Amino acid sequence: MSRPKRDWYPGATYHVMSRGNRRLMLYKDADDFLSFLQTVSRAKELYPFKIHSLCLMTNHFHMVIETADIELWKIMQRILHPYAMNFNRKYNYTGHLFENRYTACLIEDERYFLEVSRYIHLNPVKAQMVREPLGYEYSSYEKFMDNGDAEGKAEKKSIGLISELVDTSRVLGCFRNNPVEQYRMFVEGKISHAEQEMLIQKDMKEDDMWLPW
């Protein structure tokens, strides 16, 4: 299940992560989270790509992106550069907001695709920010559990925007009967995924040091 980290060709699916420089926060308040999501939305208007799952932590983010006819690096440039400029302007900062280049891992099979989605949605739980994945606002997990109806209960703009950005059909399409409940059991069940989680961490060069402080 190990794969090369090639991101210069179109028509592929990637697990993408980017971190704050020196482990610093990428989002300091609700407006920052919303600003980042709006930047992603503008990038999607310019380039055709799908987001299958996402989670914005405080000092890093994860997304599963499926490209069409545009290379991933162009998409990421349209996301990271404008957000960094706006963030630095807002807080009167200078220098790099993101640590070097983003990390991208090519996803080549559906089993790994599902494991990455699970890993992303459990990130806030592992960081002990929430007790269950549905309790974290800046994640696409609520979109999955609402089965596409999150727009109707979006008291906060971020929830509605995440719902607009994320396409759940490919993930849920991996399950036949009652896919929402089966995905919930896959994510929240007691079956160990330790081996798969270790592989994902290795692929993404992530460890517990990247959990928010």
C-alpha positions as CSV (number, residue, x, y, z in Angstrom):
1,M,0.0,0.0,0.0
2,S,3.0,2.3,-0.1
3,R,2.9,4.7,-3.0
4,P,5.2,7.4,-4.6
5,K,4.5,11.0,-3.7
6,R,4.0,12.2,-7.3
7,D,1.7,15.2,-7.6
8,W,2.6,16.8,-10.9
9,Y,0.1,14.9,-13.0
10,P,-3.7,15.2,-13.2
11,G,-6.4,12.7,-12.7
12,A,-5.4,11.2,-9.3
13,T,-6.4,11.1,-5.7
14,Y,-4.2,12.4,-2.9
15,H,-4.0,12.6,0.9
16,V,-2.7,16.1,1.4
17,M,-1.4,17.7,4.6
18,S,0.2,21.0,5.3
19,R,1.6,22.3,8.6
20,G,2.1,25.6,10.3
21,N,5.7,26.8,10.2
22,R,7.5,25.9,13.5
23,R,4.3,24.1,14.6
24,L,2.6,27.5,14.9
25,M,-1.2,27.9,14.5
26,L,-2.7,28.2,11.1
27,Y,-6.1,29.3,12.5
28,K,-6.4,31.5,15.5
29,D,-10.1,32.1,15.5
30,A,-13.4,31.1,13.8
31,D,-12.8,33.8,11.1
32,D,-9.5,32.2,10.1
33,F,-11.1,28.8,9.7
34,L,-13.8,30.3,7.6
35,S,-11.3,32.3,5.6
36,F,-9.4,29.2,4.7
37,L,-12.5,27.3,3.6
38,Q,-13.5,30.3,1.5
39,T,-10.0,30.2,-0.1
40,V,-10.5,26.5,-0.9
41,S,-13.9,27.3,-2.4
42,R,-12.4,29.9,-4.7
43,A,-9.8,27.5,-5.8
44,K,-12.5,25.0,-6.7
45,E,-14.2,27.6,-8.8
46,L,-11.0,28.1,-10.7
47,Y,-9.9,24.4,-11.0
48,P,-12.1,21.3,-11.2
49,F,-11.3,19.0,-8.3
50,K,-13.1,17.0,-5.6
51,I,-12.6,16.9,-1.8
52,H,-13.6,13.6,-0.3
53,S,-12.8,14.4,3.3
54,L,-11.1,17.2,5.3
55,C,-10.2,18.3,8.7
56,L,-8.7,21.6,9.8
57,M,-6.8,21.3,13.0
58,T,-5.3,24.3,14.6
59,N,-1.7,23.9,13.3
60,H,-2.2,21.7,10.3
61,F,-4.9,20.3,8.0
62,H,-5.7,17.2,6.1
63,M,-7.7,16.8,2.9
64,V,-8.3,14.0,0.4
65,I,-8.3,15.7,-3.1
66,E,-9.2,14.1,-6.4
67,T,-7.8,16.1,-9.3
68,A,-9.2,16.2,-12.8
69,D,-7.2,17.9,-15.6
70,I,-5.1,20.1,-13.3
71,E,-2.0,19.1,-11.4
72,L,-2.3,19.1,-7.6
73,W,0.5,21.6,-7.0
74,K,-1.4,24.2,-8.9
75,I,-4.5,23.6,-6.8
76,M,-2.4,23.8,-3.6
77,Q,-0.7,27.0,-4.7
78,R,-4.1,28.6,-5.2
79,I,-5.1,27.6,-1.6
80,L,-1.9,28.1,0.4
81,H,-0.5,31.3,-1.0
82,P,-3.6,33.5,-0.8
83,Y,-4.5,32.3,2.7
84,A,-0.9,32.9,3.9
85,M,-0.9,36.4,2.5
86,N,-4.3,37.2,4.2
87,F,-3.2,35.7,7.5
88,N,0.0,37.6,7.6
89,R,-1.8,40.8,6.7
90,K,-4.4,40.3,9.4
91,Y,-1.9,39.6,12.2
92,N,0.9,41.8,10.9
93,Y,3.2,38.8,10.5
94,T,6.1,38.3,8.0
95,G,7.7,35.2,6.7
96,H,6.4,31.7,5.9
97,L,3.1,30.6,7.4
98,F,3.3,27.0,6.2
99,E,6.2,24.7,6.9
100,N,8.1,24.2,3.6
101,R,6.0,22.4,1.0
102,Y,2.7,20.5,1.7
103,T,2.9,16.7,1.9
104,A,1.0,14.7,-0.7
105,C,0.6,10.9,-0.8
106,L,-1.0,9.2,-3.9
107,I,-4.0,7.0,-3.1
108,E,-4.2,4.0,-5.4
109,D,-6.7,1.7,-3.9
110,E,-10.1,2.0,-2.2
111,R,-9.1,0.3,1.1
112,Y,-6.4,2.8,1.7
113,F,-8.8,5.6,0.6
114,L,-11.2,4.6,3.3
115,E,-8.5,4.3,5.9
116,V,-7.3,7.8,5.1
117,S,-10.8,9.2,5.5
118,R,-11.1,7.5,8.8
119,Y,-7.7,8.7,9.9
120,I,-8.6,12.3,9.0
121,H,-12.0,12.3,10.8
122,L,-10.4,10.8,14.0
123,N,-7.6,13.4,14.1
124,P,-9.4,15.7,16.6
125,V,-10.2,12.7,18.8
126,K,-6.6,11.6,18.8
127,A,-5.6,15.2,19.7
128,Q,-8.1,15.0,22.6
129,M,-9.9,18.1,21.3
130,V,-13.2,16.2,21.3
131,R,-14.5,12.9,22.6
132,E,-16.1,11.8,19.4
133,P,-15.5,12.9,15.7
134,L,-19.0,14.4,15.3
135,G,-18.2,16.9,18.0
136,Y,-15.5,18.7,15.9
137,E,-16.8,21.6,13.9
138,Y,-14.0,21.9,11.3
139,S,-14.3,18.4,9.9
140,S,-16.3,16.9,7.1
141,Y,-17.6,14.1,9.4
142,E,-20.8,15.9,10.1
143,K,-21.4,16.0,6.4
144,F,-21.1,12.2,6.2
145,M,-23.4,11.7,9.2
146,D,-26.0,14.0,7.8
147,N,-25.8,12.2,4.5
148,G,-25.7,15.5,2.6
149,D,-28.2,17.4,4.7
150,A,-25.7,19.5,6.7
151,E,-26.7,22.6,4.7
152,G,-30.1,22.6,6.4
153,K,-28.7,22.9,9.9
154,A,-25.7,25.1,9.3
155,E,-26.0,27.6,12.1
156,K,-22.3,28.3,11.5
157,K,-21.0,29.3,8.2
158,S,-18.1,26.9,8.4
159,I,-20.5,23.9,8.6
160,G,-22.4,24.9,5.5
161,L,-19.2,25.7,3.6
162,I,-17.7,22.3,4.4
163,S,-20.9,20.7,3.3
164,E,-20.6,22.5,-0.1
165,L,-17.0,21.6,-0.5
166,V,-17.0,17.9,0.3
167,D,-18.4,15.1,-1.9
168,T,-19.3,12.1,0.2
169,S,-20.4,9.8,-2.6
170,R,-17.2,8.0,-3.2
171,V,-16.6,7.1,0.4
172,L,-20.2,6.1,1.1
173,G,-20.2,4.2,-2.2
174,C,-17.8,1.7,-0.7
175,F,-20.6,0.5,1.6
176,R,-23.7,-1.3,0.2
177,N,-26.5,-1.2,2.8
178,N,-27.1,1.8,5.0
179,P,-23.8,3.4,4.0
180,V,-23.9,6.2,6.5
181,E,-24.3,3.9,9.5
182,Q,-21.7,1.5,8.1
183,Y,-19.2,4.4,7.7
184,R,-19.9,5.5,11.2
185,M,-19.2,2.0,12.5
186,F,-16.0,1.9,10.4
187,V,-14.8,5.2,11.9
188,E,-16.0,4.8,15.5
189,G,-15.9,1.1,15.9
190,K,-13.6,-0.8,18.3
191,I,-11.7,-2.8,15.7
192,S,-8.1,-1.9,15.7
193,H,-6.7,0.0,12.7
194,A,-3.3,0.5,14.3
195,E,-1.3,-1.0,11.4
196,Q,-3.1,1.2,8.8
197,E,-2.7,4.3,11.0
198,M,1.0,3.7,11.3
199,L,1.3,3.4,7.5
200,I,-0.6,6.6,7.0
201,Q,1.6,8.4,9.5
202,K,4.7,7.1,7.8
203,D,3.4,8.2,4.4
204,M,2.6,11.7,5.6
205,K,5.6,12.0,7.9
206,E,3.2,12.7,10.8
207,D,3.6,11.9,14.5
208,D,2.2,13.0,17.8
209,M,4.4,16.1,17.8
210,W,1.9,17.5,15.3
211,L,-1.0,17.3,17.6
212,P,-2.2,20.7,18.7
213,W,-0.8,22.1,22.0
